[in-house]
Amino acid sequence: MVSPRKAVSGSGPKDKRSRLWSVIKWAVVSRMASLALGIVSNAVIDDYDASLGVFLPPAPSANSGQLSLLCSRLARGLAQVVVRWDAFYFVHIADSGYVYEQEHAFFPLLPLLMRLLARTVLAPLAALAGRQLALIVAGVAISNVSFVLAAGTIYRLGCATLRSERLAYIAALLYTVAPSNMFMTAVYTESLFAWLVFSALLLISRRKYLLASLCLAASSLCRSNGVMYSGFIVWDLIVRSDARDGSASSSGRRALLWQALKATVLVAISALGFIAFQAFGKRELCQQPIHSPAASARPYCESSLSTVYGFVQTEYWDIGFLRYYTLQQLPNFLLAAPMVVLSGAGLWAYAAHDPPRVATLGLRMRKRKLSAVQGVAAEEGAEAEAEIRATAAYFGDSLLPHMYFWAVLLGVAAATMHVQVITRFFSSVPAVFWFAAHVVASSLPPPAPGQRPATTTTAKAALKTPAVALAVVGYFAAYGLAGVVLFSNFFPPA
């Protein structure tokens, strides 16, 4: 590995590959460590809720054979760690389909992939241990493989967006110890969704918009907010478009209109997963009513604009504007506070760096003050210039749409959601990890000229950072580890 200074502008493909494999290695290690800690915690701590025993089928009898007994015990031991809270819904949907109305709050991509994997690669396990346990193992495999892929993709996305391999590398390392640690290991959609949206954002940065919209279509079949990421396509094709600058002329207006039309089609493609799932829900629930004739008709059956998802979230989870703001929910607000503070600090730091840029969608920007950089570079060489540029990578123009997106998600999460889920809700927001990496990188001492640290130097040096950087790293690690212990024993929060 080259030094962080040289990694910014002078490193080659070999160095990128080396850091990419380093990220993948730490992603694998972190998943193994999370599962191991969860298994140990579950073995020594009594579960807060024992409903998993009712959910799973009875263990095979002693006459079933040694191999069947061994596979069943191992799979059941894993299930006791990873099947908690919403994971019950995903396993049930994969096993039996959408039986209950409230299950339409959970999107079908993960259950479909679980069923496919259990019927193909894991078919021998299903024959030995049972279909349900094979589905659980499939869910864990999908989540963990997706996590490793997501870690590698956020590194590549960081290189493309930040234009600083050093910052992209630190951000990817922080992603491997994200506060939502266990949710990205268990039978949940967090890892799969993050990989899909990171891939889409990387494709958008390369202007491969059709492929990006297809990734987003898959993500909108995984989580409802997948459609929101199509805003990055709109930003690229309309807001950032060269045609916007020449819109005063007739040819410029035609070019801008064409870009708008193309963006509309791509956004529609991005929403196909969400639209298809809502159409499926209406067909299943409205043509075969689950309520008595005396019950009032569901709004999603009466109006084409009403969605099954929106109704279910309000009816069963009491999701709505400021509905969560009650005194009894104060502990959950405290749990969410670190991520809210981190997000507020990241947005404020970026906005304060160049207020006109943020206030005008990038139309007006302060004059770049490169004279200081050029002066230092003239005296100390290109490495000094690269180091200064790396420190300022978080404030680049390419991050502007990410900041708007982050701010919108923060507002939605704080005003309408069960606020404690914000830590896992933001696991697919790259700017969270880029800002955390910026805080850490700004506190790291630059290596001596010519020094070639190992790939783990950055991670180890983070332990010697000043208080703010140490607090960020400590929050990521401590919250994630505590979450593993709580989740694996069915303790709140979820």
Secondary structure, 3 states (H helix, E strand, C coil): CCCHHHHHHCCCHHHHHHHHHHHHHHHHHHHHHHHHHHHHHHHHCCCCCCCHHHHCCCCCCHHHCHHHHHHHHHHHHHHHHHCCCCHHHHHHHHHHCCCCHHHHHCCCHHHHHHHHHHHCCCHHHHHHHCHHHHHHHHHHHHHHHHHHHHHHHHHHHHHHHHCCHHHHHHHHHHHCCCCCHHHHCCCCCHHHHHHHHHHHHHHHHCCCHHHHHHHHHHHCCCCHHHHHHHHHHHHHHHHCCHHHHCCCCHHHHHHHHHHHHHHHHHHHHHCHHHHHHHHHHHHHHHHCCCCCCCCCCCHHHHCCCCCHHHHHHHHHHCCCCCCCCCHHHHHHHHHHHHHHHHHHHHHHHHHHHCHHHHHCCCCCCCCCCCHHHHHHHHHHCHHHHHHHHHHCHHHCHHHHHHHHHHHHHHHHHHHHCCHHHHHHHHHHCHHHHHHHHHHHHHHCCCCCCCCCCCCCHHHHHHHHCCHHHHHHHHHHHHHHHHHHHHHHCCCCCC
